[in-house]
Amino acid sequence: MLESMVKKILNAAIYKAAKTTPLDEASSLSKKLDNRVFIKREDLQSVFSFKLRGAFNRMQQLTEEQRKKGVICASAGNHAQGIAESGRILGVKTTIVMPKTTPAIKVKSVRDRGGRVKLHGDAYDDAFKYSQKIMLEEDLTFIHPFDDLDVIAGQGTVAREILQEMSDPIEAVFIPVGGGGLCAGMAAYIKYLRPEIKIIAVEYEESACLKAAMDAGKRVVLDKVGIFADGVAVAQIGKETFNILKDTVDEVITINAAEICAAIKDIFDDTRSVAEPAGALGVAGLKKYVQEHNIKDRNLIAICSGANMNFDRLRYIAEQSNIGEQTEALLAVTIDESPGSFKKFCSIVGKRTITEFNYRYDDPQSAQIFVGVQVSGLEDRLSIISELVENEYHVEDLTENNMAINHIRYMVGGRAEGVSDERIFRFEFPERPSALLNFLKKLGFKWNISLFHYRNNGAAYGRVLAGIQIPENEIQEFEQSLDEIGYQYWDESDNPAYKLFLA
C-alpha cells in the first residue's frame, strides 16, 4: 500500500496551484527546547493552508463531464478554500458546504475565489451530511477533504519537499490530525523512504478521533467534538487515512486549548506569523514530546498547517497562551482587611510581576483577592504558593481552574445576600446568531437566573457562567431542559472559585 501511495505522491503535479513552502528553523524555540526545531510553513500557501495541494491534485483527475457539472465538498474552511481556488484555476464550478461556526475569514475567502457557499450545522459532520443531499440533487462530484487517495497524495507532497530539503538526520515529524489526510500522505512517504524517522500525530484533545481509533483497534465515532481548533473538528478518522496511519504512526499526542495558544505565540515569536489553532498543533505536540521524552540536540520538524483565523480570536489566544506556557499563576489569597496588607503581600511576591489584581470589600476582618502573578514555570508557581503558605496566607491555586480562567477573573467583586437554591453551571454553545437567545429563552422563564456572565472571546463557541435558582424537587426537570437545549455544560456548584468569590 505504501509503495502505491508513494507513486501517487511522486506523480502529483500540484504546482500550478500550490508552491514549495520554506522549512524555517525556529531559532527561539530551538534555544528554549535545546533541540533544532524546524517549521514547515504551509501557512504561506495562497490559501494559507496545505489543503490546496490535495484539492488541486484531486480536481485534476476529473473527467470532462465532471468538470462541466461542477464539484461539491464539505469543509470547516481550509479544504473549502483549496477547492474554490482549484476551481478558479481549472475553470470548474464549486459548491462548498461549511459549518455555521466556520470563521468568517474562511467563508469570505471561499466566496472571493468564486465558490458557492452554503452554511449548515455546527461541525464538519453536519455539513458533510447536507453536502451529500445537494450532491445527489444536482449531480455534482463530491471531493472529500481527507478520505480520498488523490487528496492524500496531494498532501503527501509536503513530505516530499521536506526530504528533498533536509539531508541531516531527522528525529521526528509532528503532524496535525483532523481526518488524517495530511498525516497519512506524509507518513506513507516518509516511512517508505526514511523509516527511521518517527511520525508523531498531534490531535486536539476534544477531537482526538485517531487516538480513539488506535486505542480501539478500529475507527470509532466520537460522541462530541470541540470546535476551538475548527480545522481538525472531525468526529471519525477517515477509512483510507486510518488504513495508512495505523501502521505508520509512532505516537499520538493530544493537546489542550491552552497548549495550542502557547504554540501560536511560539510560532509568532519565531516567524511573526499567526497560525490558526489547528495550524499550531504540530508545534504544540513537538513541545510536549520534548518535555515527556527529555530529548536534546535532535532535529525536529513541525508542520504549521494553516493561518486562517478571525482577528478577534487573538484576544482569547493571548490570554490563554500564558496559561499554556505556565508563565502566569492565578491565585485566590485571603489577606487581612487592614491598611498595609496589600503592601505586605507584594513584598512576599517580590520582584515577580503582578499581572492582575481583583478585589472588592466584603468582610471587615479579611479580604479575598484574585491575583495573577508572572512566573517562570511550574516550579516557580509552586514556590510562590509555598512562600505565601509559610507566611500564614490561605492560598487556592486557580491556575488550571477553567471557570476561574474564563469567568471569575472578570466577575470578582459581587456577592448576593439571601439568594436561595442557587446552583452554578458553566456552558459552551456554538458562537452563532440566536445561540445565546435560544439559551435564555429555554431557561429564563421557568427558573430565575441569579448570576450570568458571557464574554465574546472570538472563538467558535461561547462560554457562559450562569447561577440559577433551582428548588431541590425541580433539579431533574431542569437537567432535562438542559439536555433539550443540547449545549455542553458542567455543574460548578462545588468549584472553589465560586465559593471564594461569588457564593
LUMSELUM-706590 format. One record per residue (C-alpha): x, y, z; residue in one letter. Coordinates in pm, whole numbers, plus 32768, in hexadecimal, padded with zeros to 4 digits. Layout:
# LUMSELUM-706590
XYZA
...
***
This chain:
# LUMSELUM-706590
800080008000M
811680F58057L
81C480BC7F0BE
808C81107E41S
805082497F10M
81B982BA7EE6V
819082987D6DK
805883707D7EK
811484757E49I
823884787D54L
814484A67C32N
807785B67CDAA
809A86EB7BFBA
801B87F77CE5I
80F989227CA3Y
800F89D97BB7K
7F4F8A277CF7A
802F89DF7E21A
81948A477E63K
82C089B07F0FT
82B88A41806DT
83EB8A8D8140P
846B89B4825CL
84CD8AC38354D
85A98A888483E
84FC8B1485B8A
86268BA68670S
85718C1887ACS
84B58AD387D4L
85F08A0D878AS
86A98AC1889EK
858D8A978995K
856B89218952L
86DF88CD8925D
8696883187D0N
869C88A88668R
853288F58616V
84BB892A84B2F
836389A38446I
82D3894282F2K
82198A7D828DR
80D88A0581E8E
80368B438269D
80EA8BF18148L
801B8B488038Q
7F378C357F74S
7E0D8BB4803CV
7EDD8BB8817FF
7EC08A3F81A8S
7F4D88F48123F
7DF0888F80ADK
7E2B89257F56L
7F1988077F05R
7E1E86EF7F2BG
7CFA87AF7E99A
7DB588087D59F
7E4686AB7D2EN
7CEC86107D4AR
7C4187097C63M
7D4086C97B53Q
7CBA85637B44Q
7B5885D37AE8L
7AC58563799CT
7A51866C78A5E
78E6862278FAE
792A86447A6EQ
79D687917A35R
78A888167979K
77B387B87A8DK
788E88347BA8G
790287B47CFAV
788D87C97E62I
793B879E7FB1C
78FB87C18124A
7A02887981EAS
7A4789408325A
7AFF8A368247G
7C5A89DC81CAN
7BF688C180DEH
7AE289A88064A
7BDD8AB48006Q
7CB689B17F59G
7B8D89387E8CI
7B1D8A997E36A
7C7B8B027DC9E
7CAE89C27D01S
7B5D89F97C5AG
7BC18B5D7C02R
7D068AE67B62I
7C6889BF7AAAL
7B238A6C7A4BG
7A4489827B15V
790E89F27BD5K
792A89AC7D48T
7826898A7E5DT
789D89807FC3I
77CD892480F6V
786789B88230M
77FE89A1839FP
77588AD98425K
78718AF18525T
797A8B1D8414T
7A488C5C844CP
79C98D77836EA
7B218DA782D5I
7B0E8C4B823BK
79AC8C7C81B6V
7A0F8DC58113K
7B468D2B807BS
7A798C167FD5V
79818D0E7F45R
7A998DF27ECBD
7B238CCB7E06R
79D68C8E7D5AG
79538B747E34G
77DF8B537E7CR
77C08B3B7FF8V
76AD8A8F80BAK
76BC8AA48236L
7629897E82F4H
765288DE844EG
77478918856AD
7865882E8506A
78FB877F83D9Y
7820864A83F5D
76E1871A83DDD
776487C982A8A
77CE867C820FF
767185E4822AK
75D587178188Y
76D587178070S
767585B28015Q
750C86227FE9K
7570873D7EFBI
766186577E42M
7545856A7DE8L
744F86807D93E
753E87387CA7E
761186107C2CD
775786AB7CA4L
78A185F97CE7T
78F285ED7E58F
7A5B862B7EBCI
7AA685AF8019H
7B89868A80F0P
7C5F85638163F
7BD584098115D
7C3E83FD7FA7D
7D8083637F22L
7DC684817E2FD
7D8C85847F40V
7E7184C08029I
7F7A84B27F19A
7F6786297EE6G
7F9D86658058Q
80BF85708055G
818786617F7DT
81D1871F80C1V
82AA85F7812BA
834785E37FD3R
83BE874B7FF3E
844087168156I
851885EA80FAL
859A869B7FC4Q
860C87C38097E
8679871B81DBM
87AA863C81B6S
880386398329D
877A85228408P
861385668478I
859B84E585C8E
84278521859BA
831F85D884D0V
81ED86648584F
80B3866D84B1I
7F5986F5850FP
7E38860584E3V
7CC8864484A3G
7C4C854483A9G
7DB284D58369G
7DF3853381FCG
7F3185FA8239L
7FBD85048334C
7F6C83D4825CA
801284638126G
814584D781DFM
8164839982B1A
814C82B9817EA
825F837780C9Y
8349839D81F4I
832782398277K
836281A6811CY
849F827280DAL
851E82BF823AR
848181C4832EP
85678230844AE
84B483838460I
83A483838569K
824983F384FEI
819784A1861DI
802684EC85E4A
7FA0861286ABV
7E30863F86FCE
7D5D873A87BAY
7CE1868388F1E
7B7686CF88A0E
7B8786358743S
7C83851C8775A
7BE484258683C
7D2F8381861CL
7D9383388783K
7C3982A587C2A
7C5F81C7868EA
7DBF815C86EFM
7D4A8102884ED
7C1F803E87CBA
7CD57F9C86A7G
7BCA801B85BBK
7B25815E854CR
7A3281EE864AV
794C831C864FV
798284198766L
784B847A882BD
78AD85EA8830K
79A886BE8775V
7A38880687F4G
7A54891586EEI
7B5C89FF877DF
7C4D8965867FA
7B46896B856CD
7C3788F3845FG
7C4F879D8509V
7AEC87848592A
7AA68626850BV
79E9851585C9A
7A7683E8850CQ
7BC583A78469I
7BAC835782F5G
7B9D81EF8279K
7CB68219817AE
7D8582EE8266T
7D6681F98386F
7DD680DA82A7N
7F1E81968281I
7F3F823683D7L
7F0980FD84AAK
804F806D8421D
812181A883F8T
80E482898526V
81D882598646D
811983238749E
7FDD83F48770V
7FEF8528884EI
7EBA85E888C1T
7EC7875C890AI
7DDF884389CEN
7D7189A2896EA
7E6A8A568A4DA
7F8C898E89B9E
7F1589E8885CI
7F0B8B5988B9C
806C8B458944A
80E08AA687FEA
803D8BBD8733I
810D8CB287FCK
82498BE387C2D
820D8BE3864BI
81D08D598651F
830F8D9A8717D
83E08CE18612D
832B8D3584CDT
82538E678519R
812D8DA98482S
7FED8D478536V
7F8A8BDB8511A
7E248B6A8540E
7DE58A778662P
7DEE893F8585A
7F2189CA84D5G
7FE489DE861CA
7FA088778688L
80E887F885F9G
81B988EC86C5V
80EA88A987FEA
8121873487D2G
82958764879AL
82B7882788DFK
81F9871F89A2K
82C586058907Y
840E86AB8969V
839386DC8ACCQ
831185778AF3E
843A84C88A4FH
854985B68ACDN
860585BA8981I
871786AF891DK
87E4870D87EBD
86F8866A86F0R
866386EC85ADN
84EA870E85D8L
83F1878284D1I
82928809850EA
819288578400I
80ED89AB841EC
7FBC89418359S
7EF18A818341G
7EBA8BEB83A1A
7D4A8C2D835FN
7CCA8CCB849EM
7BDF8DE684F6N
7C9B8F108585F
7BB78F2C86B4D
7C258DD58732R
7D7D8E63877FL
7D098EF988C9R
7CA58DA68952Y
7DDF8CFE88C8I
7EC38E048965A
7E1C8DD08AB8E
7E308C568AA2Q
7F978C498A25S
80218CA68B7CN
7F5D8B878C17I
7FD88A958B0DG
813E8B078B39E
81168AFD8CB6Q
81998C618CD4T
80758CEA8D9FE
7FF08C6C8EEBA
7E888CBC8F47L
7E558CB590C0L
7D3E8CF691B7A
7DE08D7F92F4V
7D428DE4943ET
7DE88F1994D3I
7D978FF595FFD
7C9B910A95C1E
7D809217964DS
7E60933395D2P
7FAF92B79552G
7F42914F9515S
7F63916C939BF
80C291FC93C3K
812390D794A0K
80988FE393A1F
815E90899286C
82A090769350S
827B8EFC935FI
82338EE991EAV
837E8FA291C4G
83F9900A906EK
82FF8F338FB6R
821090028EE3T
80A6900D8F55I
7FDA8FE58E18T
7E8190068EB2E
7DE8906A8FFEF
7C7290589044N
7BD190AE918EY
7A94913E9229R
7A4C91869398Y
796F90789430D
79D7902C9595D
7A6F9114969FP
7B6490079712Q
7BEF8F7095D2S
7C018FB3945EA
7BF38EB79344Q
7CCD8F1C921EI
7CEC8E8690C4F
7E508EC09050V
7F1B8E6C8F1CG
80948E4E8F45V
81978E268E34Q
82678CEC8E71V
837B8C378DB6S
82CF8AE58DBBG
822E89DC8E94L
834889D88F96E
83378B508FC3D
81BC8B3E8FE8R
81D78A3690F8L
82EA8B00919DS
821B8C3C91C2I
80F48B749249I
81DD8AD59347S
82658C2B93B0E
81068CB493E4L
80998B8594AFV
81D28BA29588E
81698D0895CFN
80168C899645E
7F4B8CED9515Y
7E318C0A94A3H
7E708BC89330V
7D9C8B199228E
7E508AD190DFD
7D5C8B248FC3L
7E598B1B8EA6T
7DB889EC8E05E
7C548A318E75N
7B898A628D36N
7A758B278DDDM
7B6C8C118E86A
7C2D8C4D8D43I
7B028C998C66N
7A088D378D58H
7A678D7F8EC2I
7B8B8E628E6BR
7A908F4D8DC0Y
79878F3B8ED1M
7A3F8F67901CV
798F906590F9G
78258FF8910EG
77718F20920CR
75F88F029234A
75598EE8938BE
742C8E0893BCG
743B8D489274V
73AB8BEF92B4S
73CB8AAA91EFD
74DB8B39910EE
759E8A469037R
76B98AAD8F51I
76E28A228DF1F
77E98A5B8CE8R
77758A3C8B7EF
780B8A328A21E
77368A7188F0F
77708AB9877DP
77D08C25874AE
76C58C7E864AR
759E8D6E863AP
74798D028719S
75448C0387E3A
75488CDD891CL
73DD8D4488EAL
73768BD988C3N
74278B868A08F
737A8C9F8AC7L
72238C4F8A38K
72368AE58AA4K
72A58B2D8C0AL
72408C908C5DG
70C98C608C84F
70B98B328D69K
71DE8B778E54W
726F8CBC8ED3N
73CD8D0D8E55I
74898D998F80S
75E08DC38EDEL
764C8DDC8D74F
77988E158CC8H
77D78E018B53Y
79028E8D8A9BR
79368E758926N
7A9B8DF888FEN
7AA28DCF8785G
7AA28C55879BA
79B88B6A86E3A
78F38B2E8821Y
78718C138931G
78AE8BEA8AA4R
779E8C348BA0V
77A48C1F8D1AL
76458C228DABA
75BA8C188F0BG
745B8B898F0BI
736D8B649030Q
72ED89FF9023I
721D8968913CP
7290880A9199E
715487679110N
7188880A8FB9E
72F287A88F75I
7295867D8E9BQ
71A887528DCAE
72B7885B8DA5F
73BA875D8D2DE
72BF86DA8C2DQ
729C883D8BA8S
741688588B88L
741D87158AC1D
731287A089D7E
73E288D78994I
750887F7893AG
762288D989AFY
7743883F8A6CQ
773B88988BDDY
77E4885B8D2DW
775688818E8CD
784F89668F40E
779089929086S
78AF88FB914BD
79C289B99094N
7AA58A6B9191P
7ABA8BA090B4A
793F8BCA90CEY
793C8B8F9244K
7A578C859283L
79DD8DA991B0F
786E8D8F9154L
77A98CAA923CA
***
